Amino acid sequence: MKHFIVEIIYQAPIEKIEEIKPRHRVFLKTGYEKGFILMSGPQVPRIGGLIVARSNSMEELAKFLSDDPYQVERVAHYQFIEFNPVNRQEFMNEWLGEE
């Protein structure tokens, strides 16, 4: 598995983001259920959000996230940063596939 930080950058007024946010969070729940997403949440201040994710490839993750209502409605841009989590808390080993 490859690991990613996904930065969500809002490109619409926060009022439009708030309108779509409930559908976005329902969509993200499917990512948790499929094992793609470890954590997610808004940036502070509210200029976007972050997702910590894993996938077989960046393309696979990008394809999954292309159905996110924020992307479907074209209110946010997604930037993918691949990283190698060589250091971590032990409780992360199972999620990373390294027991």
N, C-alpha and C positions, 0 to 999 in steps of 0.2 A: 504494500500500500504506500501511496505517496500522501504527504501531508501539506495542508495549505492554510494560509490566512487569507480570507476573502474580505476585502474592504468594499463596503457598499457606500457609494458616494451619491448623496441626494442631488437631483437635478430639477427638483420642483419645489414649490413653496411647502413649508411644513404642514400647512392645512391639507394639502393634497396627499402628503405622506400619511398623515393621521387617518384620512379617509380610507386608504388602502391597507393600513397596518393590520387590521384584524385578519384579512385574507392572507397577507404575507406571513403572519405567525402560524396560521393553520397550515400553510404550505411548508414552512420550516419544520413543523411537527413531523411531516412525512420524511424529512431528511434525518431526523433523530431516529425514527422508527426503522429506516433502512440502514442505519449505522454510518451515514455520511457525516453527520454533524455531532461534534462534541459539545460545543457551546456557541451561543450567539447573543448579541445584544446591541443596543444603540451606543454610539459614541457620545462622549460628554465633552463639549456641547453637542447638541443634536444636529450634526452635519452629515450623518451617515450611520453605518453600523459595521460590526465585525462578525465574522463567522470563523470558527476553528473547525476545519473539516479534513476528511480523508477520502481518498478515492483511488481507483486503479490508475487514473490519469487526469490531467487537468481538463482534457476534452470531455471526459465522462462527467466530471463535476460541473463544468460549464454547461453541458447539455441538461443536466438535472436542474441547475439554477435558472436556466432559460425559461422555465415555467413559473418562476416566482412572479407573483403579481406586480412587484416593483419593476421587473424587467418587461413583463407583458404590457404594462401601462406606460412604460418608458419614462419612469420618474426617477430612476437611479442607474448609475453605471457601476459595474462590478470589476474590481481589479484583483487578480489572482497572484498570490505570492507563495511559491513552493518553498518548503523548508524541511530540514532533516532534524527531527527532535532527538538529538543525541543525549541530552541531559533532561531529566524530568523527575517528578515525584514517582515513587514506586507504584502508587495506585493507578498510574496511567499505563502501566505495562500491558495489561489485558487489552485495553482499547487500541493500543499501538500494535498489538499482535506479538508482543515479546514477553512471554511469561518466564 
